[in-house]
Amino acid sequence: METSRPVVVKRVPERVNLKEARQFLRAVEPILQSDRPQVVLDLSNVRQLDSAGVDMLLHCMSEAMKRDGDVKLAAPSPEAMVVLELTRTGRLFEIYDSATDAARSFSSFLPNVMRQFSAPETPTITFPSAGSKVTVSHVQPGGNHENAA
Amino acid sequence: MDVRAILLIGGKPEASSEHFTGVPLAMLDLLGASLLNRVTHRMHQQGISSIAVVSEYDQFPDRNLSHDLRWFKAANGQFWRFAEAVFNDFAQNGAELIVVLRLGPYVTVDYEKLVQFHLDHHSRLTQACDQQGEALDVFVISASRRNDAAFIFRNMLERFRVPPDVFPLDERQNRLQTIADFRRLALESFAGKTGIEPQGEQIKPGVWVAPGARIHREARIVAPAYIGAYARVRALAVVTRGSVIERNSLIDCGTVVENSTVLPFSQIGAGLDVSFSVVGFRHVFHLQRQVNVEIADEKLVDMASTSAAVRALSDMVSLALYMPKALLSNLREKRRESPATLPEAVQAIPPSLSTATVEHQDRADRHFAPELMAARRYGNE
């Protein structure tokens, strides 16, 4: 199942210092302000990344997550990777070998969530139609199915 | 007997890689002293009276380096001419034997035995070889054999007029061609595989600390590790897995240094993770990724001045600036008033909850609130 929302791939400039980071953030801000933004930052060109650049990446991520979106990193150059590891930020992002892989990764989570809820001994959710009430059911350990509608 | 030495730093084509950010590996500190310092110290101990260094580089500040060392910086293309001239100068001033050694490659040599071997074999030229039979750039040349010496220097220690006698060493040399070799030499020295001993006191098994080093009581040093003279390791920092912190370095709060070397005068910022790297001169060389990254951000990696006076002045200035900064930040905190009431948006019930009726069974031993649900963000992972 593919999600219909677009994935935006942005290429990060070669040098990411304070000035460049601000400029880049200005360019990305409208995308991050959208509903559930899906952003891939391509770091393949990055040759110099400083703490302002790392701060910018974290800012992008927090803004995206506020709106239930995500920011993923693609093809980080060795220089970028060294700085990400040095600042312990590499572990906060999902990092992919290419922008295509990163973009593809956005469209693969919903069906499994559905599958998970169909397993036994877990709460099941019936998604209501428009205007109806949400119903949450609990499965008793003994197997009795008690509906708490 | 008048034995003198010429130490060569650079000169060969492979020497182009034998440096880290422009400083030759032989001049970088390793466990408290540079290889150059260790070699000259050993030579002095073993009776070599005068030492000259011919280098393609300027002398790196090293207060431990012998003061009677004569330093010749050779101009481009003149390196071997300089070496030949120094040899002739020594020969004219009464030297009988001259030891010629090229740094780069490092091996611990017993110079007394080497000279004795040369004398016993009545050699004109003796060359040392390592445990595996590889020829080393370590020679003893009789001072009277100027033409032999000139031929050797003009052929960059590769060809000889007469075949040299070979003096076998018990050790295996480290070629020191890259910074990764330099790091390996540190680890081998911790393991006692080289003749290099850390300069400092062993405060617990495998942990050496040089005089003047300051380690915060909340910092962790895990053996094997070395903390150099006047280095500072601040609170909650961790130095582990054979890491080397050289003199006058700073490891700031919460930083983890793992399997790495921090070169002299380097300052590592707070909360960082330095692993499998050599850090120095505002560069980080990652040994696994084989990449050298210049860090222009002083919050991450910086370099202190090599002058003690400048460092003291800088410390005083930062201390003087700290007080007004702390006062200002306190004032700002007081001025910041907390809102009387929370914004309406926060207090209001979200529309999704207002339309939904969520009921649950009453269970005495309830552990989770029934309206809570744990869900993985990515169902496929």
Interface residues (C-beta under 8 A of the other chain):
Chain A: N17 Q48 D50 S51 A52 P78 E79 M81 V82 V83 E85 L86 T87 R88 S108 F109 L110 P111 N112 V113 M114 R115 Q116 P123 I125 K133 V134 V136 H138 E146 A148 A149
Chain B: G271 L272 D273 V274 S275 S277 V284 H286 R289 V291 V293 E294 I295 A296 D297 K299 L300 T355 A356 T357 V358 E359 H360 Q361 P370 M373 A375 R376 R377 Y378 G379 N380 E381
